């Protein structure tokens, strides 16, 4: 279900109920592109059941799915059709269309070709951890992440989201983990795997990538000593989840390792609930340990002295909440 993760902190003033969430997103249900529409996005049923709920509650977590449909026409085809119109105007009138008119002709050409274009659909999952007040999405690109945030903020009044920031930057931590002399110096729940990317900060921006390679070696340390810094590093958590950590605190290539889903999804009648419960349960614990390994959440560390002394420096881990609990 989750192949990537971007993590957002939910503002303290937003406390919806499941009913208000459902009603708000119902006004932005997905509808396919119209004949001359290049892009359409909207909320779709997470279970894939027509006219079903747009927000599924499983174990205190809310799951949503944003559908995105795009239609694209190759630029060369648009330019060729527009050029035909430009040539026809020049032949008929003896004048060559100016820049503004040419631009309008290209737009007209695009609109005439769009009804013939094939539509492509993709979906992006959104997970709200109510107790931890985190919103997570598996958007694999910044463009899709922007689509999600824009749609959520426009549909849900009062919602504010900020990217989660840690006291130690992922890049600083990855640099340290790649230069330790012994695996015993790594955070106890994390292991460095066999993939990383190093990039220099100079004008050349040279990049070195290691794939299926033992990273505990002098070659990697030499590149770091020369000024190349890690931008991606493959890690595993407790032998249960593998992922690639990025410098901007994004997780990619999230993979649940052998044994995590044994005896669940393929053998239970309702695989959706089982998959969600296992995925969110494992990833929540991973995030707790990862944020702790990065020095805790920055905003919580910077909290004023009057803040509750019991406030955690990382994501809450209690699993006692149920779908019927008071919101957040």
N, C-alpha and C positions, 0 to 999 in steps of 0.2 A: 504493500500500500504506500509506504513512504520510502522513496528512493533518494530524496534530498530533504534538507531541513533548513529553513530560515526561521529565526526565533525572535519574536517580538514581545515586549512587555506591554501589558494592557494597563491603561490609565486607571487610577483608583476611583474615578467618578462614574464609571460605567458598570452598571449592575442589572443586566436584563434577565428576564425569565425565558424559559424555553418557548413559551407561547408568544412572547413579544418578538423573539428572534425569528420564529417561523412566520409570523405575520409580516415582519419587515422584509424578509427575503422573498416572500411570495410575490411581492410587487416587482421583483427583478428576476423572475424565472427565465430560464434559457429559452430562446426562440431562434430557429435557424436563420441564416442570412437571407435577406430579401434578394430579389433578382439583381439589383445594382448595388448591393451592400457588400463592402469588402471584409467587414469584421463584425461579429456578434458575440456577446458574452452574457452569461447569466447563470443563475444557480440551478443545479439539477439534483435529482434524488440520489443520495449516496448509495442506496441499495439497488438502484437501477430500476425500481418499480414505478411505472407511470402513475402520476398524480399522488405519489407518496410524500412523506415528510421531507423537507429540505434540510432539516437539522436532526441528526440521529444522536440520541443520548445513550452512551454505553459506559457503565461504570463511573459515572460522574464526569465523563468527557463528552464534548460535543464535536461531531464530525460533519463537515459540509464538503460539497464538491462544486467547483466553478467550471462550467463548460465554456470552451472558447472555440469558435468556428471562424475560419478565415478563407477567403477566396483570393487567389493571386493570378494575375496575368503577367507573363514575361514582359519585361520592359521593352525588349526588342520588338515584340509583336505590337505593343501599343504604339511605339515610335513609327513602325512601318505603316500602320493604318493611318496615323495622324499625318505622316508624310504624304500619303496618297491624297488626303484632303488638301494639304498645303499646295501640292503640285497642281491639283485641279483648280484651286482658286487662282493660282498664278497663271495657268493656261487660259482661264476664262476672262480674267480682268487685267492681266498684264502687271499686276502688283504682287509683291511677296508679303505674306502676312507678317506683322511685327511680333515681338516677343510675347506680348499679352495675348494676342489672338492665337498664336501658336500654342501657348500654354492651355488656352481654353479648348483648342482642337484636340490636344493630347488627353485632356480630361474627358471630353466627349467620346473619344476613341475608347478610353478605359471603361466608361459606363456602358458602351455598346457591346464590349467584349465580356464584361463580368457575368452576364446571364449564362454564358457558355463555359465559364470556369468551373473546375471541380472544387468542391468545398472540403476542407480538412478540419477535422475536429480533434481537440485534445482536452484533457481535464486536469485540474489541479486540486489536490486535497487540502483542506483547512482543518486544523485540529485546535480546539480551545481546551486547554487544561484549566478548568474553572478554579480549582483550589490554588494552583500555583500562579494564577492570573497571567498565563502565557498563551500567546497565539502562535501556532506553528504552521508552516506551509511547506509543501514539497516542490514549490516553484523552482525549476531548474535554471531559470534565467531572470535577470533583473526586470525584463519587460513583463513577464508573467507575474512576478511579485508585485509590480506596480499595478497591473490589472486587478489583482486581488485586493490590494489595499484601497485602491480607488473605489471599487465596487462596495467593499465593506463599509468604508467611511460614509459613502453617499447613501447607503441603505440603512445604516444604524446610527442615528443621531447620538452624539455624546461620546462615541468611540474614539479614543486616541491610542495610537500605537507608536512605540519607539523600538528600534533594534536593540536587542539585549547587548549590553556592554560589560565586559569583565575587567577586573582590576589589572590583570596581566594580559596583554594582547596575545591573541593566538600566535602571531609571528614570533614574539619574544619567547613564548613557551616552547614552540616547535624548535626554535634555535637551540634552546637549552636541552631539549630531549634528544636532539641529534648529536649533541656533543658530550653527553654523559659518558663516563668511562665504564659504567656497569649498568645493566638493566635494573639493578636494585635501586638506582637513583631515580627511576621513573615513578610517576604516580602509581600507587599500588594496583589500581583497577585497569590501567591502560598499558597497552603494548604497542611498540613501534613495529609496523609491518614493512612491506618491501616496495613501497612507492613513495616518491616525493618529487617536488619541483623546487628548484632554487633559482632565484633571479637577482641580478645585480642591480644596485640602485644608481649606477652611473648613467651617462647618456646612451651608452650602447644597449642597456637593458638586456644583456646576454642571459640566456636561460639554459639551465642544465636539468635534464629529467632522468630520474632513475626509475626503472620499471622491473619488477621481479628481481630485485637486487637487495642483498644484505646491506642495510644502511649503516650498520655499526662498523664503519671502516674509516681509514685515514683519508681516503679520497673525498668523502663527504665533508669531513672536518676541514680539509684543505680549502675546499670551495667556500665554506663559511668563513674561514679565516681571511680569505681574499675579498670578502665583502658581499658574497652572495647570500641572500636570506631566503628561508623557506616560505613559499606561498601556498603549498599544498603538502600534506603529509598523511599517509595512510596509517590508521590506528585500528586497534580492536579493543573492545571493552569486555572484560571478564570472559573472553572466549565465546561470547554470545552474539555480539554485534560488531561488524566491521564497517568502517566509514573513512572518508577522506576529509580531513579538517582543512578549511581554507583560511586565509589570512583575515577575512572579514567576518569570521565566526559563522560561516556556513558549513553544513555537513553535506557531503555529496557521496554518491555510490554507497548509500546505506544498505547493508546486507545483513540479514539475520542468518547467523551461522548454523551449522548442522545441529539438529536436535531441538532448536527453539520451538519449532512448530510441530514437532512430532506428536501424532495422536490427537490433533486438533482439527484444523480446517478441513482436511479431506475426509474426516470421519464424523463430523457433526452436521446436523441438518442446517443450522444457521451459521454458515461459515463467516458471514460478515461480522457478527458479534464476536466470534472467537478471534478472528484476525485483528479486529480493533482492540480487543482487550489485551491480547498478547503484545501487539505492536506498541500501544501506548504505555503498557506496563514496563516493557523493556526499555523503551526510549526515555521514559521519565527518569528511571534510575540511572541510565547512562548520562543524561544531562546533569543530574545532581553531581555525579562524580567528575564530569568534565568541567563544569563551572567551578567546582571546588579546586580542581587542578589548575585552573586559570586564576586563582586568587579570590574567587567569589564574585558576585555581581557588583559592578562598580557603584551603582546607585545606592545599594544597601550598605556597602562599606562606608560610603560618604554620608550616611544618615546622621542627623544631629544627635547629640548625647541624650536628648529626651526620648529618643525612640526606644521601644520596648527592648530590654536587654535580651529577651528570648528570641528576637527576630532573627531568622536564619540568614546566613551569608550565601545561600544558594537556594535552589528550587525546593519548595516543600515536597515531602515525600509521602505524607499520609494518604492512605487509600480508603479512608473511612467514608468519604462523601458518596452519596447516592444521587440518582437522577432527580429525586424529589427534595433534595436539600434546598435551603434558601439559596438564591443565586449568589455565587461568588462569596 
